[in-house]
Amino acid sequence: MNRVSASFDAFLRDESGVTAIEYGLVASIVSITILTSITYFGTQVNSFLTAAANAIKGP
């Protein structure tokens, strides 16, 4: 029984998977931020370039 308890304690203290989970969370937050920025700024840049093209064409 003591061996099972020691194995369970070792399992609870093992932090090797925690680091991978933290990196995964950081990567997902960064990717969501990048996608949101691209979506927002893509629309803004498209509007700006359309207005510039219309100004160059003239009436």
N, CA, C and O atoms as CSV, one atom per row, in Angstrom:
chain,resi,resn,atom,element,x,y,z
A,1,MET,N,N,0.822,-1.194,0.000
A,1,MET,CA,C,0.000,0.000,0.000
A,1,MET,C,C,0.863,1.253,0.000
A,1,MET,O,O,0.498,2.269,-0.592
A,2,ASN,N,N,1.993,1.178,0.657
A,2,ASN,CA,C,2.889,2.325,0.721
A,2,ASN,C,C,3.451,2.662,-0.659
A,2,ASN,O,O,3.678,3.828,-0.983
A,3,ARG,N,N,3.672,1.627,-1.462
A,3,ARG,CA,C,4.200,1.839,-2.810
A,3,ARG,C,C,3.176,2.566,-3.686
A,3,ARG,O,O,3.549,3.432,-4.478
A,4,VAL,N,N,1.910,2.228,-3.555
A,4,VAL,CA,C,0.850,2.890,-4.313
A,4,VAL,C,C,0.754,4.351,-3.891
A,4,VAL,O,O,0.613,5.238,-4.733
A,5,SER,N,N,0.831,4.594,-2.606
A,5,SER,CA,C,0.779,5.960,-2.097
A,5,SER,C,C,1.964,6.782,-2.596
A,5,SER,O,O,1.802,7.947,-2.958
A,6,ALA,N,N,3.138,6.189,-2.617
A,6,ALA,CA,C,4.330,6.888,-3.109
A,6,ALA,C,C,4.207,7.182,-4.599
A,6,ALA,O,O,4.597,8.257,-5.054
A,7,SER,N,N,3.673,6.243,-5.356
A,7,SER,CA,C,3.483,6.460,-6.791
A,7,SER,C,C,2.465,7.566,-7.052
A,7,SER,O,O,2.645,8.382,-7.956
A,8,PHE,N,N,1.405,7.588,-6.265
A,8,PHE,CA,C,0.387,8.622,-6.420
A,8,PHE,C,C,0.948,9.991,-6.063
A,8,PHE,O,O,0.666,10.972,-6.752
A,9,ASP,N,N,1.734,10.070,-5.001
A,9,ASP,CA,C,2.374,11.331,-4.622
A,9,ASP,C,C,3.327,11.815,-5.714
A,9,ASP,O,O,3.370,13.006,-6.019
A,10,ALA,N,N,4.083,10.898,-6.296
A,10,ALA,CA,C,4.996,11.266,-7.379
A,10,ALA,C,C,4.213,11.769,-8.592
A,10,ALA,O,O,4.639,12.709,-9.263
A,11,PHE,N,N,3.082,11.150,-8.867
A,11,PHE,CA,C,2.237,11.581,-9.981
A,11,PHE,C,C,1.711,12.997,-9.753
A,11,PHE,O,O,1.679,13.804,-10.682
A,12,LEU,N,N,1.300,13.302,-8.530
A,12,LEU,CA,C,0.776,14.626,-8.225
A,12,LEU,C,C,1.851,15.704,-8.303
A,12,LEU,O,O,1.546,16.854,-8.619
A,13,ARG,N,N,3.091,15.354,-8.022
A,13,ARG,CA,C,4.185,16.334,-8.038
A,13,ARG,C,C,4.832,16.495,-9.401
A,13,ARG,O,O,5.602,17.433,-9.611
A,14,ASP,N,N,4.536,15.608,-10.323
A,14,ASP,CA,C,5.144,15.670,-11.654
A,14,ASP,C,C,4.612,16.889,-12.401
A,14,ASP,O,O,3.403,17.026,-12.588
A,15,GLU,N,N,5.506,17.771,-12.826
A,15,GLU,CA,C,5.113,18.999,-13.504
A,15,GLU,C,C,5.544,19.029,-14.966
A,15,GLU,O,O,5.532,20.095,-15.582
A,16,SER,N,N,5.916,17.916,-15.525
A,16,SER,CA,C,6.400,17.917,-16.909
A,16,SER,C,C,5.290,18.257,-17.898
A,16,SER,O,O,5.552,18.918,-18.902
A,17,GLY,N,N,4.091,17.834,-17.647
A,17,GLY,CA,C,2.984,18.138,-18.549
A,17,GLY,C,C,2.453,19.548,-18.394
A,17,GLY,O,O,1.850,20.096,-19.317
A,18,VAL,N,N,2.678,20.136,-17.227
A,18,VAL,CA,C,2.182,21.482,-16.961
A,18,VAL,C,C,2.846,22.488,-17.896
A,18,VAL,O,O,2.190,23.402,-18.395
A,19,THR,N,N,4.130,22.323,-18.129
A,19,THR,CA,C,4.849,23.244,-19.003
A,19,THR,C,C,4.298,23.184,-20.423
A,19,THR,O,O,4.130,24.220,-21.066
A,20,ALA,N,N,4.023,22.005,-20.908
A,20,ALA,CA,C,3.463,21.865,-22.254
A,20,ALA,C,C,2.089,22.523,-22.343
A,20,ALA,O,O,1.766,23.155,-23.349
A,21,ILE,N,N,1.291,22.378,-21.309
A,21,ILE,CA,C,-0.031,23.002,-21.298
A,21,ILE,C,C,0.100,24.521,-21.290
A,21,ILE,O,O,-0.645,25.213,-21.984
A,22,GLU,N,N,1.049,25.046,-20.504
A,22,GLU,CA,C,1.259,26.491,-20.459
A,22,GLU,C,C,1.688,27.024,-21.825
A,22,GLU,O,O,1.193,28.059,-22.271
A,23,TYR,N,N,2.598,26.327,-22.484
A,23,TYR,CA,C,3.020,26.748,-23.822
A,23,TYR,C,C,1.853,26.692,-24.797
A,23,TYR,O,O,1.721,27.562,-25.657
A,24,GLY,N,N,1.019,25.691,-24.671
A,24,GLY,CA,C,-0.155,25.590,-25.533
A,24,GLY,C,C,-1.125,26.739,-25.321
A,24,GLY,O,O,-1.672,27.282,-26.281
A,25,LEU,N,N,-1.340,27.110,-24.062
A,25,LEU,CA,C,-2.228,28.234,-23.770
A,25,LEU,C,C,-1.671,29.539,-24.312
A,25,LEU,O,O,-2.406,30.336,-24.895
A,26,VAL,N,N,-0.378,29.762,-24.123
A,26,VAL,CA,C,0.247,30.985,-24.632
A,26,VAL,C,C,0.155,31.026,-26.155
A,26,VAL,O,O,-0.164,32.068,-26.728
A,27,ALA,N,N,0.431,29.906,-26.812
A,27,ALA,CA,C,0.362,29.858,-28.274
A,27,ALA,C,C,-1.056,30.134,-28.767
A,27,ALA,O,O,-1.239,30.828,-29.767
A,28,SER,N,N,-2.056,29.598,-28.078
A,28,SER,CA,C,-3.435,29.829,-28.513
A,28,SER,C,C,-3.848,31.283,-28.300
A,28,SER,O,O,-4.556,31.847,-29.134
A,29,ILE,N,N,-3.421,31.894,-27.204
A,29,ILE,CA,C,-3.745,33.306,-26.960
A,29,ILE,C,C,-3.081,34.193,-28.006
A,29,ILE,O,O,-3.697,35.127,-28.519
A,30,VAL,N,N,-1.821,33.898,-28.320
A,30,VAL,CA,C,-1.114,34.680,-29.334
A,30,VAL,C,C,-1.783,34.524,-30.696
A,30,VAL,O,O,-1.953,35.508,-31.415
A,31,SER,N,N,-2.164,33.307,-31.056
A,31,SER,CA,C,-2.788,33.096,-32.367
A,31,SER,C,C,-4.159,33.759,-32.454
A,31,SER,O,O,-4.513,34.297,-33.502
A,32,ILE,N,N,-4.924,33.731,-31.387
A,32,ILE,CA,C,-6.225,34.411,-31.384
A,32,ILE,C,C,-6.035,35.913,-31.533
A,32,ILE,O,O,-6.784,36.570,-32.257
A,33,THR,N,N,-5.032,36.458,-30.847
A,33,THR,CA,C,-4.742,37.887,-30.952
A,33,THR,C,C,-4.330,38.258,-32.370
A,33,THR,O,O,-4.776,39.276,-32.901
A,34,ILE,N,N,-3.490,37.448,-32.978
A,34,ILE,CA,C,-3.042,37.721,-34.347
A,34,ILE,C,C,-4.212,37.647,-35.322
A,34,ILE,O,O,-4.356,38.517,-36.181
A,35,LEU,N,N,-5.043,36.625,-35.199
A,35,LEU,CA,C,-6.192,36.494,-36.104
A,35,LEU,C,C,-7.175,37.650,-35.950
A,35,LEU,O,O,-7.718,38.146,-36.937
A,36,THR,N,N,-7.400,38.071,-34.723
A,36,THR,CA,C,-8.289,39.205,-34.482
A,36,THR,C,C,-7.711,40.474,-35.088
A,36,THR,O,O,-8.432,41.257,-35.707
A,37,SER,N,N,-6.419,40.674,-34.912
A,37,SER,CA,C,-5.769,41.861,-35.473
A,37,SER,C,C,-5.824,41.859,-36.990
A,37,SER,O,O,-6.104,42.886,-37.608
A,38,ILE,N,N,-5.558,40.713,-37.588
A,38,ILE,CA,C,-5.598,40.621,-39.050
A,38,ILE,C,C,-7.006,40.899,-39.561
A,38,ILE,O,O,-7.179,41.592,-40.564
A,39,THR,N,N,-7.994,40.370,-38.887
A,39,THR,CA,C,-9.378,40.598,-39.304
A,39,THR,C,C,-9.737,42.076,-39.213
A,39,THR,O,O,-10.315,42.637,-40.144
A,40,TYR,N,N,-9.398,42.700,-38.100
A,40,TYR,CA,C,-9.736,44.111,-37.907
A,40,TYR,C,C,-8.947,44.999,-38.862
A,40,TYR,O,O,-9.525,45.804,-39.591
A,41,PHE,N,N,-7.627,44.849,-38.855
A,41,PHE,CA,C,-6.802,45.721,-39.682
A,41,PHE,C,C,-6.948,45.411,-41.167
A,41,PHE,O,O,-6.757,46.296,-42.000
A,42,GLY,N,N,-7.280,44.189,-41.507
A,42,GLY,CA,C,-7.524,43.853,-42.902
A,42,GLY,C,C,-8.693,44.638,-43.463
A,42,GLY,O,O,-8.639,45.122,-44.594
A,43,THR,N,N,-9.740,44.764,-42.681
A,43,THR,CA,C,-10.904,45.547,-43.091
A,43,THR,C,C,-10.541,47.018,-43.217
A,43,THR,O,O,-10.949,47.684,-44.169
A,44,GLN,N,N,-9.780,47.520,-42.266
A,44,GLN,CA,C,-9.367,48.923,-42.292
A,44,GLN,C,C,-8.467,49.220,-43.493
A,44,GLN,O,O,-8.639,50.237,-44.166
A,45,VAL,N,N,-7.516,48.338,-43.755
A,45,VAL,CA,C,-6.605,48.526,-44.888
A,45,VAL,C,C,-7.370,48.440,-46.204
A,45,VAL,O,O,-7.107,49.209,-47.129
A,46,ASN,N,N,-8.308,47.514,-46.291
A,46,ASN,CA,C,-9.118,47.392,-47.503
A,46,ASN,C,C,-9.909,48.672,-47.756
A,46,ASN,O,O,-9.970,49.147,-48.890
A,47,SER,N,N,-10.502,49.222,-46.731
A,47,SER,CA,C,-11.260,50.468,-46.882
A,47,SER,C,C,-10.348,51.611,-47.316
A,47,SER,O,O,-10.707,52.404,-48.186
A,48,PHE,N,N,-9.179,51.690,-46.711
A,48,PHE,CA,C,-8.226,52.744,-47.052
A,48,PHE,C,C,-7.770,52.629,-48.503
A,48,PHE,O,O,-7.737,53.625,-49.227
A,49,LEU,N,N,-7.421,51.427,-48.925
A,49,LEU,CA,C,-6.941,51.239,-50.290
A,49,LEU,C,C,-8.048,51.462,-51.316
A,49,LEU,O,O,-7.785,51.962,-52.410
A,50,THR,N,N,-9.269,51.100,-50.976
A,50,THR,CA,C,-10.398,51.360,-51.871
A,50,THR,C,C,-10.615,52.857,-52.037
A,50,THR,O,O,-10.838,53.338,-53.148
A,51,ALA,N,N,-10.549,53.591,-50.932
A,51,ALA,CA,C,-10.702,55.047,-51.001
A,51,ALA,C,C,-9.562,55.670,-51.799
A,51,ALA,O,O,-9.788,56.594,-52.579
A,52,ALA,N,N,-8.346,55.177,-51.613
A,52,ALA,CA,C,-7.203,55.704,-52.365
A,52,ALA,C,C,-7.353,55.410,-53.852
A,52,ALA,O,O,-7.067,56.273,-54.682
A,53,ALA,N,N,-7.795,54.214,-54.199
A,53,ALA,CA,C,-7.980,53.857,-55.605
A,53,ALA,C,C,-9.075,54.703,-56.242
A,53,ALA,O,O,-8.947,55.125,-57.391
A,54,ASN,N,N,-10.141,54.949,-55.507
A,54,ASN,CA,C,-11.222,55.788,-56.029
A,54,ASN,C,C,-10.760,57.228,-56.207
A,54,ASN,O,O,-11.179,57.900,-57.150
A,55,ALA,N,N,-9.904,57.707,-55.314
A,55,ALA,CA,C,-9.384,59.069,-55.432
A,55,ALA,C,C,-8.458,59.191,-56.631
A,55,ALA,O,O,-8.435,60.226,-57.298
A,56,ILE,N,N,-7.701,58.152,-56.904
A,56,ILE,CA,C,-6.779,58.183,-58.045
A,56,ILE,C,C,-7.557,58.125,-59.359
A,56,ILE,O,O,-7.205,58.816,-60.316
A,57,LYS,N,N,-8.609,57.309,-59.415
A,57,LYS,CA,C,-9.427,57.193,-60.627
A,57,LYS,C,C,-10.081,58.519,-60.989
A,57,LYS,O,O,-10.174,58.889,-62.160
A,58,GLY,N,N,-10.516,59.201,-59.988
A,58,GLY,CA,C,-11.215,60.463,-60.241
A,58,GLY,C,C,-12.670,60.218,-60.559
A,58,GLY,O,O,-13.152,59.085,-60.519
A,59,PRO,N,N,-13.371,61.307,-60.879
A,59,PRO,CA,C,-14.813,61.179,-61.153
A,59,PRO,C,C,-15.132,60.492,-62.446
A,59,PRO,O,O,-16.304,60.326,-62.785
